[in-house]
Amino acid sequence: MTTEEKILSNAKSVEEWILGGLPEREVAAALGIGYSTFRKAKRENNLIRDLVKAQVRGTRRSRKKYSPRKFHR
């Protein structure tokens, strides 16, 4: 099984992991591949890139923006 096949056959899990906030390095480890291999597959395969990109964009939207309050005395 190629790296691309491994990632795409686990697309639902990858989607859930990324939406759950798992870093890409840990997603790669969970799939049993190296982080550099994961990045290479993402760079070379549009389906993988779009899968990861869409989920990362979704997690950014769902996060509340934190703006620290300034204390006035």
C-alpha positions as CSV (number, residue, x, y, z in Angstrom):
1,M,0.0,0.0,0.0
2,T,1.4,3.4,-1.0
3,T,1.5,6.3,1.4
4,E,-1.2,8.1,-0.6
5,E,-3.5,5.0,-0.4
6,K,-2.8,4.7,3.4
7,I,-3.8,8.4,4.0
8,L,-6.9,8.3,1.7
9,S,-8.1,5.0,3.0
10,N,-8.1,6.5,6.5
11,A,-9.5,9.9,5.3
12,K,-12.4,9.9,7.8
13,S,-10.0,9.3,10.7
14,V,-7.5,11.9,9.4
15,E,-10.4,14.4,9.2
16,E,-11.5,13.6,12.8
17,W,-8.0,13.9,14.1
18,I,-7.3,17.2,12.5
19,L,-10.7,18.6,13.6
20,G,-9.9,17.4,17.1
21,G,-6.8,19.5,17.0
22,L,-4.2,16.7,16.6
23,P,-1.0,18.2,15.0
24,E,-0.1,16.8,11.6
25,R,3.1,15.3,13.0
26,E,0.9,13.1,15.3
27,V,-1.6,12.3,12.5
28,A,1.4,11.0,10.5
29,A,2.5,8.9,13.5
30,A,-1.0,7.5,13.9
31,L,-0.9,6.4,10.3
32,G,2.5,4.8,10.7
33,I,4.3,7.1,8.4
34,G,6.9,9.8,8.9
35,Y,6.0,13.4,9.1
36,S,8.2,14.3,6.1
37,T,6.5,11.6,4.1
38,F,3.1,12.9,5.2
39,R,4.1,16.4,4.1
40,K,5.5,15.1,0.8
41,A,2.2,13.3,0.1
42,K,0.3,16.4,0.9
43,R,2.5,18.4,-1.4
44,E,2.2,16.0,-4.3
45,N,-1.5,14.8,-4.0
46,N,-4.3,17.4,-4.4
47,L,-6.8,15.2,-2.7
48,I,-4.7,14.8,0.4
49,R,-3.8,18.5,0.4
50,D,-7.5,19.5,0.1
51,L,-8.5,17.0,2.8
52,V,-6.0,18.5,5.3
53,K,-6.4,22.1,4.3
54,A,-10.2,22.0,4.6
55,Q,-10.0,20.5,8.1
56,V,-7.4,22.9,9.3
57,R,-9.5,25.8,7.9
58,G,-12.5,24.3,9.8
59,T,-10.6,24.2,13.1
60,R,-9.5,27.8,12.7
61,R,-13.1,28.9,12.2
62,S,-14.4,27.0,15.2
63,R,-11.9,28.4,17.6
64,K,-12.9,31.5,19.5
65,K,-10.5,34.3,19.2
66,Y,-8.9,35.2,22.5
67,S,-8.1,38.8,23.1
68,P,-6.3,39.4,26.4
69,R,-7.9,42.1,28.5
70,K,-5.8,44.9,29.7
71,F,-5.9,45.6,33.4
72,H,-6.5,49.2,34.4
73,R,-5.7,50.4,37.8
